[in-house]
Structure formats: C-alpha cells, structure tokens
Amino acid sequence: MKKETTILLVVIAFLVGFIAGATIAILKGVKGVEKMAGTPGPQMAPMPPPGPDPKEMNLKIKALRDTIKKDPKNLKALEELGNLYFDTDQPKEAIEAYSQYLAIKPDNPNVRTDMGIMYRAIGDFDRAIEEFKKAAQYDPKHANSRYNIGIVLLHDKNDIPGAIKAWEEYLKVDPKSEKAQRVSAQIEKMKRMGKPRISPP
C-alpha cells in the first residue's frame, strides 16, 4: 500500500471518528436539555384561595345602596356597605359609607377604626390618626385603634418616639396577646434605634 493511501485512510478514519463523536456529544446534549426541561424545578407555593367574586360583590353593593336609599339611617346596611368597599379596595367609597354611619352613631370604635384605615389607604395619615384617637377615646379598652396609631406613626410619619408612646398605650390595653409580644419586641428595637448618636466632627 502506498504511503499516500495509508495517510488518506488514517485521515478518513480520524474524520469519521470525530464526526461520530461530535454526533454523540450533540445527541447527549439534546437529551440533557430534554431531561432538564422535564425535570421539575423548585416546588411553587400553592396559589392563594380566590378572592370574592367581583360580580357577586357588585350585586351586594348595589342591593345595599338600594336599601340605604330607601332607609338612609339603616346602620347595619351602612356598616356592611363600608365593609364591602373596604374588602374590595375602594377606600373613598368606604369612607363615605362609614361617615354616614358615624354621623348617626359616632361612638362605634370598630367602624371609626376601619374608616381610619381607609384614610391611611388614600394617604391622609393625619386624618387616619385622628380617627384612631377618637375610637380610643370612645372606648378606652379598644386595642386595635391604639395599635394602628403606632403603625401610621412608624411607617407613614417616620415618628419613632410617637410610635413608641402609642404602642406603650396599646400594651396597657392588650398586654398578653401574641401581637403584644411582637409589639414589645418592636418597641425595644425602636428604643435602641432612637438612642442619640454622636455626630462626627
């Protein structure tokens, strides 16, 4: 066999081996991709339960508005209407319904607190605090209104001393609940944050 023929056969064998190897590598790569695609990723968190049906809520709202139109002093309907607006993230409408209720019965701390939460939702933080304070005045043992004062002072007004004071008042009313324990821990953190710092020269 001529030398040239031997070299040619070696080259051909090399090329065939290279192509076969490349083909196998490509197939492995494809299978690897398929395997990866078929491999489930991290388990997704379960979907939250569906919220209220908008059509159903709108029908309830319409029925309550019709009731109130016929009987403007129907406290039960006014409160329920406000609560429906609250639950469907319609703060202005909720405030209107709660205001009508409180014009008739101003001493309901729960309705007043809910209205304060709606004022916070539209960004009127001062009015929210005002409503929470009124609720606490009408019912000195009303814990939720006092708790919400601290929330608005801390998160919306950035008033750490005011929030501490509000939550200390809250703890006088609700000293032993799980929420109270969390609030106590938060107060300690805020007190450490509020310590005066020495300014650099």
Buried (B, 14 or more C-beta within 10 A) or exposed (E): EEEEEEEEEEEEEEEEEEEEEEEEEEEEEEEEEEEEEEEEEEEEEEEEEEEEEEEEBEEBBEEBBEBBEEEEEBBEBBBBBBBBBBEBEBBEBBBBBBBBBBEEEEEBBBBBBBBBBBBBBEEBBEBBBBBBBBBBEBBEEBBBBBBBBBBBBBEBBEBBEBBBBBBBBBBEBBEEEEBBEEBEEBBEEBEEEEEEEEEEE
